[in-house]
Amino acid sequence: MNSKVSSPTLLEALSSDFLACKICLEQLHTPKTLPCLHTYCQDCLAQLDIGGQVRCPECREIVPVPAEGVAAFKTNFFVNGLLDLVKARAPGDVHSGKPTCALCPLVGGKSSGGPATARCLDCADDLCQACADGHRCSRQTHKHRVVDLVGYRAGWYDEEARERQASQCPQHPGEALCFLCQPCSQLLCKDCRLGPHIDHPCLPLAEAVRSRKPGLEELLAGVDSNLVELEATRVAEKEALALLREQAASVGTQVEEAAERILKSLLAQKQEVLGQLRALVEAAEEATRERLTKIERQEQVAKAAAAFARRVLSLGLEAEILSLEGAITQRLRQLQDAPWTSGPTRCVLPQLELHPGLEDKNCHLLRLIFEEPKQSPKDSGKGGAGTQGGDEAQGQGDDRTKIGKQGGAQPLTPKEGKVQNPQEDDGVFIERGNRPNKKKKCKGRGKSVSREPSPILRPNLEGSGLLPRPVFSWSFPTRMPGDKRSPRITGLCPYGPQEILVADEQNRVLKRFSLNGDYKGTVQVPEGCSPCSVAALQNAVAFSANAKLYLVSPDGEIQWRRSLSLTQSSHAVAAMPCGDRVAVSVAGHVEVYKKDGSLATRFIPGGKASRGQRALVFLTTSPQGNFVGSDWQQNSVVFCDGLGQVIWEYKGPGLHGCQPGSVSVDKKGYIFLTLREVNKVVILDPKGSLLGDFLTAYHGLEKPRVTTMVDGKYLVVSLSNGTIHVFRVRFPDS
């Protein structure tokens, strides 16, 4: 694999989303750089400050906030320099929209300058034709580069303008930074050099960059080398999973063919073995998905840091490079020294083995055996276990495990042999292949990475028949021919029998679909509104948008609207079971409005003692009229009654360390919780106990966004790419 990465160009940096804040999605304003090298607006970071800590929205790294506040984070002068180029292309006169001369008001005493036709790259001023001619003739400015304004706005002179930019000293306005104080690691202008730093050894910026740039490039090369290893490990993980899927499909066919030849009395055993096979694949899928998520997250973090460092080194000025050197060095060393990967998991492969006692109706005729995939000659040359290791294992005893009806695992002794008396035990035997107990290490740049195999995956069959099962029903896209952008689904709700209402925030529309994907039209929203969360009432639709709660008729007529808190970026909306009231989460509390627009009740989950400690990002109601919400501040799922009394709150390990996502409740009161970061939907019973996984990546889930329950039995799941999956919830007793 070619690990060489090309350096970004200035045009790519100016035209890409590099200059956009990932929080507000607008152009960066007062950019501040976190230690992870991700840059955001200062005001946006202030909104994320919770308890003196900020969690990076991109890499999820928790960063302590300095005592002076987010303003103390390092200012990104590199981004500021690029923003200056972008802002210079904007029209100069706010009223007329046409650029005006910057010198005419200074020379002729005019209130405004004439139309500009040129630009001085050294002064960064727009000039009219007369001032441009005089600029070229002046003794002080005759060496300045004056270019055509139209060409400058078109980007023809971006590279040249970038070279002529100079970072200004914050202590002495108008003075360019030109020295680096070595003991203080501080950038200085000429006046600073003659001040407190007069006795300190200082270097010109160009010389300082030449001496320090190789060290940064070496660290960057080390991270690039680790990225290559991550890519190879990711490919190996996918190949191992594909092999497991292929083998599992083959064994499934064998199970079906064998089951057709046996008596009807053994059909129950057939289903049991197929359940084990599915459990094996699901367990492997889940474990592999978790490792892939970790690998992709590490890869994304390393790529982002490397891209930022590469941009700074290739496009930054000397002062900018030296200003960011410390942060870049610390981050690259941190990434280079991090334990990147432990190598791909060696999954066991199932095999079908027929029991010799076919005439005995009480014995299991089908069973699964597991063995490790055969090693290629390349792998065996690296110390893998061969036939000798197998002989040693046989000499040490039978390395197998028996899985009984209760799902418990007991080791078999050599005396037990392969088959026990079927009258005494009808457990299923699962054979393990021999595992090599050796370690391989691959030397990376600066740190060795362990290649010890991960533990072999085994299915967990305990309680597998008690959970409700998803039955795939339909899948359809939500992008329509009139959409100008890719859909971003932020809200779902049932809308009549076998129909849903979809809030597409990106295209500013409420779309109607049947459960099988038929497009039914739209519900009109006020112009300029981007619907976020939506709920259907009797002959009306409620939705939140732009810090307001709207109630509109089916034809789009506004019945009323209420202003909500501006401190919250989105407000979750849920319809009450009676159909004539709507609930909305507002700054940690819940407000319930009647259909006529009057406030019915308002409460804080947990009472006044919880004031300021709740942040319900997602909200829904149960058929009994209770509220279920995802609390991002407490990182929990909270269940409370109509008066705000908390009945239970779940904070268990079933959240996998993720922030709880969208919640839906079926007709029996079971709660379906979305965990977007791990591509899961898990189930909680009505008492708040975690039952297990309902949907995983095995069911086609990829970054699930919001869910809703239709008719109490259809779970509708929207994905980040605008696709909707519909699953029927089937319980074992149904």
Long-range contacts (C-beta under 8 A, 24 or more apart in sequence): 1-228, 1-231, 1-232, 3-224, 3-225, 3-227, 3-228, 4-224, 5-224, 5-306, 5-310, 7-310, 7-311, 7-313, 7-314, 8-307, 8-310, 8-311, 8-314, 8-315, 10-158, 10-159, 10-162, 10-315, 11-155, 11-158, 13-82, 13-311, 13-315, 14-82, 14-85, 14-86, 14-155, 14-158, 18-79, 18-82, 18-311, 19-79, 19-82, 19-83, 19-86, 22-57, 22-58, 23-47, 23-48, 23-57, 27-83, 27-86, 28-76, 28-79, 28-83, 30-75, 31-75, 31-76, 31-79, 31-80, 31-83, 32-70, 32-71, 32-73, 32-74, 32-75, 32-76, 33-73, 33-74, 33-75, 33-76, 33-324, 33-327, 34-61, 34-63, 34-73, 35-61, 35-63, 35-327, 35-330, 35-331, 36-61, 36-63, 36-301, 36-304, 36-305, 36-331, 37-304, 37-305, 37-308, 37-309, 37-327, 37-328, 37-331, 38-304, 38-308, 39-76, 39-79, 39-308, 42-70, 42-71, 42-73, 45-70, 45-73, 46-70, 50-633, 58-300, 58-301, 58-304, 59-297, 59-300, 59-301, 59-304, 60-297, 61-301, 74-323, 74-324, 74-327, 76-324, 77-167, 77-319, 77-320, 77-323, 77-324, 78-311, 78-312, 78-315, 78-316, 78-320, 78-323, 78-324, 81-162, 81-165, 81-167, 81-316, 81-317, 81-320, 82-315, 84-124, 84-165, 85-158, 85-161, 85-162, 85-165, 88-119, 88-124, 88-152, 88-161, 89-152, 89-153, 89-155, 92-116, 92-126, 99-126, 99-149, 100-126, 100-128, 101-126, 101-127, 101-128, 101-131, 102-126, 102-127, 103-127, 103-128, 103-131, 103-135, 104-128, 104-131, 107-131, 116-149, 117-148, 117-149, 118-146, 118-147, 118-148, 118-149, 119-146, 119-147, 119-148, 119-149, 119-152, 120-144, 120-145, 120-146, 121-145, 121-146, 121-147, 121-152, 121-157, 121-160, 121-161, 121-164, 122-164, 124-161, 162-315, 165-317, 166-317, 167-317, 167-319, 167-320, 167-323, 177-205, 177-319, 178-204, 178-205, 179-203, 179-204, 179-205, 180-204, 180-205, 180-208, 180-322, 182-208, 185-322, 185-326, 187-319, 187-322, 187-323, 205-317, 205-318, 205-319, 205-322, 206-318, 208-318, 208-322, 209-318, 209-321, 209-322, 212-321, 212-322, 212-325, 213-313, 213-321, 215-329, 216-309, 216-313, 216-321, 216-325, 216-328, 216-329, 216-332, 217-313, 219-309, 219-328, 219-329, 219-332, 219-333, 219-336, 220-306, 220-309, 220-310, 220-313, 220-332, 221-445, 222-332, 222-336, 222-444, 222-445, 222-446, 223-302, 223-305, 223-306, 223-332, 223-335, 223-336, 224-306, 225-444, 225-445, 226-302, 226-335, 226-336, 226-340, 226-444, 226-445, 226-449, 227-299, 227-302, 227-303, 227-306, 229-340, 229-341, 229-442, 229-444, 229-449, 230-295, 230-298, 230-299, 230-302, 230-340, 230-341, 231-299, 233-295, 233-340, 233-341, 233-343, 233-344, 234-292, 234-295, 234-296, 234-299, 236-343, 236-344, 237-288, 237-291, 237-292, 237-295, 237-344, 237-345, 238-292, 240-288, 240-344, 240-345, 240-346, 240-347, 240-373, 241-284, 241-285, 241-288, 241-347, 243-347, 243-349, 243-373, 244-281, 244-284, 244-347, 244-349, 245-281, 247-349, 247-350, 248-277, 248-280, 248-281, 248-350, 251-277, 251-350, 251-351, 251-352, 251-368, 252-277, 254-352, 255-352, 255-366, 258-352, 258-354, 258-365, 258-366, 259-366, 262-358, 262-365, 263-361, 265-361, 266-361, 266-365, 269-364, 269-365, 269-366, 270-366, 272-364, 272-428, 273-364, 273-366, 273-367, 273-368, 273-428, 275-461, 275-464, 275-465, 276-368, 276-403, 276-428, 276-459, 276-461, 277-350, 277-368, 279-459, 279-460, 279-461, 279-464, 280-350, 280-368, 280-370, 280-457, 280-458, 280-459, 281-698, 282-459, 282-696, 282-698, 283-457, 283-458, 283-459, 283-460, 284-347, 284-457, 285-696, 285-697, 285-698, 286-693, 286-696, 286-697, 286-698, 287-345, 287-457, 288-345, 288-347, 289-678, 289-679, 289-696, 289-697, 290-678, 291-345, 291-454, 293-677, 293-678, 293-679, 295-341, 298-338, 298-340, 298-341, 301-335, 302-335, 305-331, 305-332, 305-335, 306-332, 336-445, 336-446, 336-447, 337-446, 337-447, 339-449, 339-450, 340-444, 340-449, 341-449, 342-450, 342-451, 342-452, 342-454, 343-440, 343-450, 343-451, 343-452, 343-453, 343-454, 344-454, 345-453, 345-454, 345-455, 345-456, 345-457, 346-372, 346-373, 346-435, 346-453, 346-454, 346-456, 347-373, 347-456, 347-457, 348-372, 348-432, 348-433, 348-456, 348-457, 348-458, 349-373, 355-419, 356-419, 357-419, 357-422, 360-422, 362-422, 362-423, 362-426, 363-422, 363-426, 364-422, 364-426, 364-428, 367-428, 367-429, 367-430, 368-428, 368-430, 369-429, 369-430, 369-431, 370-430, 370-431, 370-432, 370-433, 370-458, 371-431, 371-433, 372-433, 372-434, 372-435, 372-456, 382-440, 383-436, 383-438, 383-440, 384-436, 384-438, 385-434, 385-435, 385-436, 385-438, 389-434, 389-436, 390-434, 393-434, 399-432, 399-434, 400-429, 400-430, 400-431, 400-432, 401-430, 401-431, 401-432, 401-458, 402-427, 402-428, 402-429, 402-430, 403-427, 403-428, 403-429, 403-430, 403-461, 404-428, 406-462, 407-460, 407-461, 407-462, 407-463, 430-458, 432-456, 463-692, 465-732, 466-691, 466-732, 467-683, 467-691, 467-692, 467-694, 467-732, 468-670, 468-683, 468-694, 468-729, 468-730, 468-731, 468-732, 469-730, 469-731, 469-732, 470-694, 470-695, 470-699, 470-715, 470-727, 470-728, 470-729, 470-730, 471-727, 471-728, 471-729, 471-730, 472-699, 472-700, 472-725, 472-726, 472-727, 473-515, 473-516, 473-714, 473-726, 473-727, 473-728, 474-515, 474-516, 474-517, 474-725, 474-726, 475-517, 475-700, 475-723, 475-724, 475-725, 475-726, 476-513, 476-516, 476-517, 476-723, 476-724, 477-722, 477-723, 477-724, 478-502, 478-504, 478-511, 478-513, 478-718, 478-722, 478-723, 478-724, 479-722, 480-511, 480-519, 483-507, 483-509, 486-721, 486-722, 487-722, 488-720, 488-722, 489-705, 489-706, 489-718, 489-722, 489-724, 490-531, 490-532, 490-533, 490-570, 490-705, 490-706, 491-531, 491-532, 491-533, 491-534, 491-543, 491-573, 491-706, 492-534, 492-706, 492-707, 492-708, 492-716, 492-718, 493-534, 493-535, 493-536, 493-575, 493-708, 494-536, 494-708, 494-709, 494-710, 494-711, 495-536, 495-541, 496-536, 497-711, 498-710, 498-711, 499-710, 500-708, 500-710, 500-716, 500-724, 501-534, 501-536, 501-541, 502-534, 502-718, 502-724, 503-531, 503-532, 503-533, 503-534, 503-543, 504-531, 504-722, 505-530, 505-531, 505-532, 506-530, 510-534, 510-541, 510-543, 513-724, 515-710, 515-714, 515-716, 515-726, 516-726, 517-724, 523-552, 523-554, 523-556, 524-552, 524-555, 524-556, 525-550, 525-552, 525-556, 526-550, 526-552, 526-556, 526-558, 532-570, 532-571, 533-570, 533-571, 533-572, 533-573, 533-584, 533-619, 534-573, 535-573, 535-574, 535-575, 535-582, 536-575, 537-575, 537-579, 537-580, 537-581, 537-582, 537-595, 538-579, 538-580, 538-595, 540-595, 542-573, 542-575, 542-582, 542-584, 543-573, 544-570, 544-571, 544-572, 544-573, 544-584, 547-571, 549-573, 549-582, 549-584, 549-593, 551-582, 551-593, 551-595, 551-597, 559-597, 560-596, 560-597, 562-593, 562-597, 568-615, 570-617, 572-616, 572-617, 572-618, 572-619, 572-629, 573-619, 574-619, 574-620, 574-621, 574-627, 575-621, 576-621, 576-625, 577-621, 577-622, 577-623, 577-624, 577-625, 578-625, 583-619, 583-621, 583-627, 584-619, 585-616, 585-617, 585-619, 585-629, 588-612, 588-613, 588-614, 588-615, 588-616, 588-633, 589-614, 590-616, 590-619, 590-627, 590-629, 590-644, 601-642, 601-643, 603-643, 603-644, 604-644, 605-629, 605-631, 605-638, 605-640, 605-644, 605-646, 606-638, 606-640, 606-644, 606-646, 607-644, 607-645, 614-638, 617-659, 618-660, 618-661, 618-662, 618-663, 618-706, 619-663, 620-663, 620-664, 620-665, 621-665, 622-665, 622-669, 622-686, 623-665, 623-667, 623-669, 623-712, 624-669, 628-663, 628-665, 628-671, 629-663, 630-659, 630-660, 630-661, 630-662, 630-663, 630-673, 631-660, 632-659, 632-660, 635-659, 635-660, 636-660, 637-663, 637-671, 637-673, 637-684, 637-688, 639-671, 639-688, 647-688, 648-687, 648-688, 649-688, 650-684, 650-688, 650-690, 652-690, 654-682, 654-690, 656-680, 661-704, 661-705, 661-706, 662-704, 662-705, 662-706, 662-707, 663-707, 664-707, 664-708, 664-709, 664-715, 665-709, 666-709, 666-712, 666-713, 666-715, 666-729, 667-711, 667-712, 667-713, 668-712, 668-731, 670-729, 672-707, 672-709, 672-715, 672-729, 674-704, 674-705, 674-706, 674-707, 674-717, 676-703, 676-704, 676-705, 679-703, 679-704, 680-704, 681-707, 681-715, 681-717, 694-729, 695-727, 699-725, 699-727, 700-725, 701-725
